[in-house]
C-alpha cells in the first residue's frame, strides 16, 4: 500500500494495553508502587492509569475476549496472552531514583544499560510478567 499526501499520520499513541492475570496486583504495582494516576477501574475487567498525555490500559484478558454486551460502547472483543512490554519516559536522574525505589519495594531489576545513542534504560517485571521499561526520551530520537 502506498502512503499518499492525503494519508493522515498519527501524531502519537493515545493508549497502550497490557494484559494481566491479577488486576488487584497490577493496580497495586502501577498505582501504589509506580504512583500512576488511576482513572478507571472495573474489578473484573480492567484498570486504567494516566501516563502523561497517554493512558495505560490494564486488562483481564479473559474478560476482554468476551463480547461487551453494551451497545452504546460496542468495543470489539480483543486481548493477548503472554508478557507484553511498555516503556515509560523518565530522565536519567529519575531512572536512578526509580531504581532505588523499586529495590526498596523488593522489585528485582531485570536489566539496565546505556544504548549506543547514550539513552539509559531500566527494566523490571510487573506482577503478571510484563516487561516495564523506564527510558530517557531520546532513546528513539
JOFEN-V588696 format. One record per backbone hydrogen bond with DSSP energy under -1.0 kcal/mol. CO is the residue of the C=O (numbers start at 1). NH is the residue of the N-H. E is the energy in kcal/mol with one decimal. If there is no record, write none. Layout:
BEGIN
{{CO & NH & E} {CO & NH & E}}
END
This chain:
BEGIN
{{4 & 7 & -1.7} {14 & 55 & -1.6} {16 & 57 & -3.3} {18 & 59 & -2.5} {22 & 26 & -2.3} {23 & 27 & -2.9} {24 & 28 & -2.0} {25 & 29 & -2.5} {26 & 30 & -2.8} {27 & 31 & -2.1} {28 & 32 & -1.4} {28 & 33 & -2.1} {29 & 34 & -2.3} {30 & 36 & -2.5} {37 & 50 & -2.9} {40 & 48 & -2.8} {42 & 46 & -1.4} {45 & 60 & -2.7} {46 & 42 & -3.2} {47 & 58 & -2.2} {48 & 39 & -2.7} {48 & 40 & -1.3} {49 & 56 & -3.1} {51 & 54 & -2.4} {54 & 51 & -2.9} {55 & 16 & -2.0} {56 & 49 & -2.5} {57 & 18 & -2.6} {58 & 47 & -2.1} {59 & 20 & -3.0} {60 & 64 & -1.9} {61 & 65 & -1.2} {63 & 66 & -1.0} {64 & 78 & -2.4} {73 & 75 & -2.5} {84 & 131 & -2.9} {86 & 133 & -3.0} {88 & 135 & -2.3} {91 & 95 & -2.4} {92 & 96 & -1.9} {93 & 97 & -1.9} {94 & 98 & -3.0} {95 & 99 & -2.6} {96 & 100 & -1.7} {97 & 101 & -2.5} {98 & 102 & -3.1} {99 & 103 & -2.2} {100 & 104 & -2.5} {101 & 105 & -1.2} {102 & 107 & -2.9} {103 & 106 & -1.7} {111 & 123 & -3.2} {113 & 121 & -2.6} {115 & 118 & -2.6} {119 & 115 & -3.4} {120 & 136 & -1.6} {121 & 113 & -2.0} {122 & 134 & -2.8} {123 & 110 & -2.6} {123 & 111 & -1.2} {124 & 132 & -3.0} {126 & 129 & -2.3} {130 & 126 & -2.2} {131 & 86 & -2.1} {132 & 124 & -2.4} {133 & 88 & -3.6} {134 & 122 & -2.2} {135 & 90 & -2.2} {136 & 139 & -2.0} {138 & 141 & -1.0}}
END
